[in-house]
Each structure stands twice: as structure tokens, then as C-alpha cells.
Amino acid sequence: MTKVCNNCYSAYIYSSPTVADLDNDGKLEVILGTSLGFIYAIDHKGDVKPGWPVTMAEIQGQVAVGDVNDDGQVCVYVNVFLMCS
């Protein structure tokens, strides 16, 4: 089994994980965001999917997954809070 992170940062997960089939292989992935801004997609074996994690700003809400424009591709949506001065 692969570790979720090799650098072992301490981060919080503020919301429930999302479960969806991101790659149409018939197997569900777990998608979650962290307080450090990492979005992970973890496969059915517990391994981080290739190309993940994706880095953004701090994620405090649940990650949404869906095909909102009906093009057959599932997309991941995240709401992040950015404070600008």
C-alpha cells in the first residue's frame, strides 16, 4: 500500500469525503480536500491516483463531483476561501 503523502504534512479535513468513479472503471475513488490545500483522489486499494494530489488554497468544504455540462466527463469542484488585501 502506498502512503497518502511522502512528506507527511499535518493537515485537517474539515468535511466528509466524496465518493465517485472519476475514471469510469467501475470502481469508486475517495476524493477529499485538506486544510493545506491538497485535493486527494484515493483508489479502491487505498493508493493515491496518478496526477493527485492537486494543490489549491485551504479547502474547508466538501469536494463536489459531477458532469455538469453533460459531456461525459466527471469533474471535481472545490470551493476555496481566498483572502486578498
C-alpha positions as CSV (number, residue, x, y, z in Angstrom):
1,M,0.0,0.0,0.0
2,T,1.3,3.5,-0.9
3,K,1.4,6.2,1.7
4,V,-1.0,9.1,1.1
5,C,1.8,11.6,1.4
6,N,5.5,11.1,1.3
7,N,6.3,14.3,3.2
8,C,3.8,13.7,6.0
9,Y,2.3,17.1,6.5
10,S,-0.1,17.7,9.3
11,A,-3.5,18.8,7.9
12,Y,-7.1,18.9,8.8
13,I,-10.0,17.5,6.8
14,Y,-13.0,19.8,7.6
15,S,-15.7,17.9,5.7
16,S,-16.9,14.5,4.7
17,P,-15.0,12.8,1.8
18,T,-16.8,12.4,-1.6
19,V,-17.0,9.0,-3.3
20,A,-17.3,8.8,-7.1
21,D,-16.0,6.9,-10.1
22,L,-13.6,9.5,-11.6
23,D,-12.2,7.4,-14.4
24,N,-15.2,5.3,-15.4
25,D,-13.5,2.0,-14.4
26,G,-16.5,0.9,-12.3
27,K,-14.6,1.3,-9.1
28,L,-15.1,4.2,-6.7
29,E,-12.5,6.7,-5.6
30,V,-12.5,8.7,-2.4
31,I,-11.9,12.5,-3.0
32,L,-11.1,14.8,-0.2
33,G,-9.6,18.2,0.5
34,T,-7.3,19.3,3.3
35,S,-6.6,22.4,5.2
36,L,-3.2,22.7,3.5
37,G,-5.0,22.9,0.1
38,F,-4.3,19.4,-1.2
39,I,-7.1,17.5,-3.0
40,Y,-6.5,13.8,-2.9
41,A,-8.1,11.1,-5.1
42,I,-7.6,7.7,-3.5
43,D,-8.4,4.5,-5.4
44,H,-10.2,1.3,-4.2
45,K,-6.9,-0.1,-3.0
46,G,-6.1,2.9,-0.8
47,D,-3.4,4.3,-3.2
48,V,-3.3,7.9,-4.4
49,K,-4.3,8.1,-8.0
50,P,-1.7,9.3,-10.5
51,G,-1.8,13.1,-11.0
52,W,-3.0,13.6,-7.5
53,P,-2.9,15.4,-5.1
54,V,-3.8,18.7,-6.7
55,T,-2.8,21.8,-4.8
56,M,-5.0,24.8,-4.2
57,A,-5.8,27.1,-1.3
58,E,-7.2,25.9,2.0
59,I,-10.2,23.7,1.5
60,Q,-12.9,23.9,4.2
61,G,-15.9,22.4,2.4
62,Q,-16.8,19.1,0.8
63,V,-15.4,18.4,-2.7
64,A,-18.2,18.0,-5.3
65,V,-18.0,15.7,-8.3
66,G,-20.2,15.6,-11.3
67,D,-20.8,16.0,-15.0
68,V,-22.5,19.4,-15.0
69,N,-22.2,20.1,-18.7
70,D,-23.3,16.6,-19.9
71,D,-20.1,16.0,-21.9
72,G,-19.5,12.6,-20.4
73,Q,-16.5,13.7,-18.2
74,V,-16.7,13.8,-14.5
75,C,-15.2,17.0,-13.0
76,V,-14.1,17.8,-9.4
77,Y,-15.3,21.1,-8.0
78,V,-13.9,22.8,-4.9
79,N,-14.9,26.0,-3.2
80,V,-11.9,27.7,-1.6
81,F,-11.7,30.8,0.5
82,L,-9.1,33.3,-0.6
83,M,-8.4,36.4,1.4
84,C,-6.9,39.3,-0.5
85,S,-5.6,42.5,0.9
